Structures are given as C-alpha cells and as structure tokens.
Amino acid sequence: MFTRVLKYCPACLGEDITNNKYYSHERFMSQKGLPHSLCNECNTVFLNPAPSEDELNAFYISHHTEEAVDEIVKSGAMRVLEKGRREYFDEHRVKPLFKYIQSNAKVFDVGCGVGAFVYAMKQAGFNAMGCDLSAVSVSAGREVLKLDAGSLSQGDVYSIPNEKYELVTLWTVIEHLLEPEKYLTYIKNNHLNGNGYVLVEFPTTDIIDV
Ligand SMILES: [Zn+2]
C-alpha cells in the first residue's frame, strides 16, 4: 500500500532492523495488515514501507471523513469531563510539569485533538492553548469543553501563533510527521522561550497485539 522503504530506524538511524515484525490490526484511523519493522538498537517499532507525502495525505483523507468521526470525537470530548479521567490527567500529565514551569506559564499543545490537555492545563492555572488539523475535533472541544477560539484553533503543526512558549507539547503526534527532526528544530527556533521545554510523547508497543 505504501512505497517508501526504510533501510534504517527513523528514531536512532540504526541499520539493525527486523522487517515484518508486526502487522497492524483494524482500528480507528488505521488499517489491517500494514507491516512494521523493529529497530534492534533502540526498540522503536515503525511502519515500513512508510507513506510518501502524497500517500499519507490520501490515507488521512480516506480515513477521516468528518461525518464518520463526528460521533466518536464528540463522545471523546465528553469523557474529558468525567471525574476519573480528569483525575488521571491531573496526576499523569499536569502535576509532573509543576517542577518545570511556573503556574501562569504559556503552554502550546500541538495536535491537541478536542483539547483535553489544554482544558486540564487551564484548569490548573496555566495559560494554555492548542491547535489541531481536524475541524471536527476543534468544534467538539469548543462545544463540549467550552474552549474559545484563542485557546483552541484549527490548523496543521506549523500553525502555532507567532509567539514563544515555556512549554510546547506533542502527545503522540511526532510519529505522524514525515520529518520529525526538522519539525523539532522549527519549534526550538521559533516557539520556545530561552528556558522553555518541548515534551514529546511516543506511543509504545504495549498497544500492539502481537
Ligand atoms: Zn532505532
């Protein structure tokens, strides 16, 4: 289905890789049977062959018809408000940041979906905002989480307002980018205050059915 064959690991550039180690199964925004390689040096699992830019765009368009995801996204936004989930967010995503940034710090969340992290950070007193490519996600976040246009905007990963932040976060976003290194350099050069941080979360193989 995809044509860009990778000879080395996209994370560590190591060449000791095992091809066809895992295959994806059917799930939301994915497709069954896509082969993944394992890097024997850093344990990164990656789609291989990977999509070209055109193939990636075509894939997202075919899997992301706004009507099809509308209900899923809206119920996802509702779950953000559930007590258990809010406590989980506070414990695992918000509180660990207290030792790195001040309570009124400016925070930007790239690819924020419905804005769950933006919402939690605002509740905790941070000056938080985010963007997401999905119009459905942005509209659900505004409607359900009451995030205004200044806090939640629609746009790709390069649509960050022309400002600098104490923290820029990418929660399971980096693996969607074709040129992750170039993107992180862009963040560092354009959107970080002198002592600012970038937080990058990677998905793990815990979510893969072997
Ligand atoms: Zn590697």
Residues whose N, C-alpha, C, O or C-beta is under 5 A from the ligand:
A	BS01	ZN	C9 A11 C12 L13 G14 C39 E41 C42 N43 T44
